[in-house]
Every structure is written in C-alpha cells, then in structure tokens.
C-alpha cells in the first residue's frame, strides 16, 4: 500500500490518515514525516492499523542511513533513519500535540534540550539468550528484538560510552555466563556489573574482577569490589549503586539540573520537597541555596545512595525519607514552598495529585518521561497553577522516548 507519512506520534510511528482503504489511521513504523512510502500492513485493529515501511518512494530530506548495523532488528532504537535534527523536531512536535490534545495546554516550548546523538549512555541492560545455557556456558548477549523475547546479539552499540562497549567485549570473552538472565553495566569512576538470574557465586565474581571490572553485584545484595560508582554532579560527589535508578545520559542530566536551579531561583530560605527523589539528583545541587530540603523515595537502594551522597558532601540541610509518595504527602501539611516531582512513566497518582493541590506550594517543577501522563497531570494542576514553561529533553536519542521539564506557579 502506498501512503503519505504525515505526523510523528509517540512510540516511533508516523501516521497516515488520508487513504482510500477503510483501515482508520495507519501507524507507520520506519517512516519520516512528509515521505511517500510503500508499506506492508502488519496488524489491523477496529479503528487503526499498524504498518512497516517496505520501500521509500519519495524520501524526506531528513532521511539518513542508520549507522548501526543492528537497527531494525534490535529493539533498542526506533529513529536512527531520521537525522538528529529531525528526531528532536519530531519529539518536540509530539510533546506539543500531547499538551494541546490531552491537556488543553497551548504554550510555546522553550528551546529543546539535547546533547550528543551517540555515546551518551552510561548504563545498559543486556539480555542473555537461554540464560547463557543455549551455547555451552557463553550464551548470546544483546538486546531484545522489538516486541519479542528473542535476543539479538550485538557487538557494539553506538548509544553506549566506549568504556561500556569495551566492557561488553570483556564479557563476551568470558566463559562464565551460564544461568545469567540479565547483565547491567554501569560506567562511572569505574565499571560495575549487576548479574540477574543467578545467585552469588564466588568463582563468577572473581572471573568478572579478573576481567577488569571494578565491582560485580548479585540480586541477593552480595557483591565483590566496588559497591557503587561516583559521578561529578556540578561539583558534588554523586554515588550510584547498581540496584538504583539514575539518569544514564549524564552529560545532559547536568544541563537539566542547571536549568532546574535557574528555573527555581531564588531559593534562599525556601523549603523544598523532592518526590520520587532517587539518590537526590535534583535536590542535592539545590542544598547550597535552599533553606531546607526533604527528599522522599520509596526504593531502599536509592535512599541508601541518597544518604551516602549527603554524607560524602557534608550536606546538613537535606533529609531523606523512605516512603511511598502518597503516604508521605497524606501525613504532611502545607510546609513546602517548592515541590520537585520526577515520577515514573504512569505519572502522578490521583492521590499524589490531590495532595499537591491541597499543599499548594508556590512553585512546582515537574520532570516527566511520558508526554501523555504529563499532559494529563498538568491539566489537573491547571485548576490552581499556571504553566510557565515546558521544555523537551532528549535523554535518549535515536529512541522514541521523550522527557520534559515543566515549571508551574501558583495562581493567587
């Protein structure tokens, strides 16, 4: 079927609406807006269809040859066929559409925040085929094919730092992967590995240390060597364990933290609450200016990281609390001037939103990883708040993922 690709939508698709067949909207995988493409229908639903590009008849000027030989097989990237300038434009347009269509919010976006297209990831999660048992003890290491549990073996990923790719080579040369389901590698002031699917094994741990890893951890909290790595967070020492989340695009994260500081200033004597705080990525850099900071996080490993970070930097005005966000908010009154929220993909829960609208802080900074739930939550907050700005943040180039930061002010 010949179609005109029109508008980019979330998930790595471009939609086509105007066609003669009664298939509803067609979501095209592998197209660039403005192209004429020949597609094959992969799936039909009641109101829409999903198709893949088989031939590009009239290419967009923004179409490029994907530099990764695994693109199209590995499920990690969806947009390498578009120039990076086009990727940023597509994501900004998707964010604007979500805000307008789902949130009723029409605001001009601030300039998109982005960095290098490749070599940006400092953590990666690899899959091992057959848990390492299909081919002796070695198995195949790579990423899942999109929509499947089939492991696509990779030799080198252009999104990863060179040190992570070098570490992947070391792992592939080892003969100790039997029983391993997943392997998480983190690149900081050393390289640490987290092994999932296999209990602690002294011999296996020694194999990784001998291969040049600075630390290796297992699911049962046992580890050998370094138990965490360090990063420079605007002059602060920021520690991350292999069990906790952090922004793997560290270079761009530093830019985002600066934008957050500028957007919330002046902070003198302000009481700040960070919810879904992780190890304090956003709250710790504010400690030198703010009055009192409370960081709330449910993940015990992230809280442990946060407490370590407070100690490493001799910070006195940041308090970490291990608690579900909803439980904490339900037990605290109107004592915060500023709230920083960095929720997971589902966004703020109904209870968390309700409590924020009762607490009514002067300012809210909302960092989102899902345009749809951001639009939904901003629409609800708009009953009391003005959306001052929204900025797209491209933490994950070449993928469909879209982050954003929004600043809101209480309407008095």
C-alpha angles and dihedrals in degrees: 000000000000114000140172110233108222122167133015116236134186116285098046096287134128116206131224118199107167110073136120099240120089097240102116117227114352117218107209121203116207100020133120120219112269097026128124108223141177108230140186118221108237100176137010124206131177096267104015145023134216120223139176127218114253098170135007107224100176109017125208117245084238095060113111136177109265108245094211116084090210095056110124092026103052112066095217099090132039105171109047090113089069126071113255092247088056092047091056091047092049093051093047090051092049090051092049091049093050092049093049100038100038102024104030087231119141110183131144109248121237115241110295116258114229142143138184115351094218138030093033105119118097095179130043135178114217128194125219117213116237087000086284093302104102096077108033109277098326107070122177120287123207144086132304119268107246113279094003142082091233113123115228106205113227131193098193134004116208092207092063128082115260089248092057091049090050089050090052089057090052091052092049090053092053123092099211108087100106110128095014114131101178136009121202117195123193125193116206130117083331138004118264128183130209116203120205126189097033132077121235112296119183093206093051091048090052090049091057093046091050090049089061104267116142093214141000125200133190133208093258091064093257118132145165126217119358115013094196141011130228133232132185108248104189091309096325126109107244117190125200127188121207090247097060136071125252137161102274092196091072098171092057091041090061090053091049092050089053091051089050092052092049093045094052099042136151092058102163111139091352119144108227129196121194115193121195082021101169108190093336100276093155103025102048095061088055094055095091092059108026126079104227129355127197117193116197120195133158099200107092093208092054091048089052089051090049094051090048090050092051090052095044091055098036091236114172105181102056120089122190119209123190105217143115106268093238093053093049094047092049091057101046130075133214098304104123128086096190133028124197114196125189103168127178122261096287089061126217116345119239090253094050091049092048092051093048089054088053096046091048101193115196093243136020126196111196119193110192137188096189124056093202097054091041090056091047093050095044089052090057094044090050089079087076106011140064117222103231098181145347125200129185113230117199102206092156113042117195091026131089093244116121127193127186141182122214130187119207132188128203112250107228 
